[in-house]
Amino acid sequence: MENKNIKIFVSVIALLILGTVGLVLIQSNSTPPGPGKYDEFAVCLKEKGAVFYGAFWCPHCQAQKKLFGSSQKLLPYVECSTADGNAQLQVCKDKKIEGYPTWEFADGSRLNGEIPLEQLAEKTSCVLPK
């Protein structure tokens, strides 16, 4: 009986190890290596003084980020929401951000809502890759 319990225990441990290795392989393959398609564009937006104000719970902000794919990590993004999602951080209160997403540009102008990449390129003179 004791030998059977050991075999079951070893089998369970082996399955857990295989499952963990599988998850790691899946996650490592989900993000392509190297630079993202819009890396230079996102960096240019920041260099030109554009700022993207948003909130983690905002579906339009998530959609805006998704347009940038893996390059979204380079966006000039400012989180406006408190961690509990119930209030606005002071930095966004000071800027009088009233809705998300809000893009603010070096000239002080703003665009609200999901903004097409082409429009961001026009507004900042950043080159949008094809």
Buried (B, 14 or more C-beta within 10 A) or exposed (E): EEEEEEEEEEEEEEEEEEEEEEEEEEEEEEEEEEEBBBBBBBBBBBEBEBBBBBBEEBEBBBEBBEBBBBBBEBBBBBBBBEEEEEEBBEEBEEBEBEBBBBBBBEEEEBBBEBBEBEEBBEBBEBEBEE
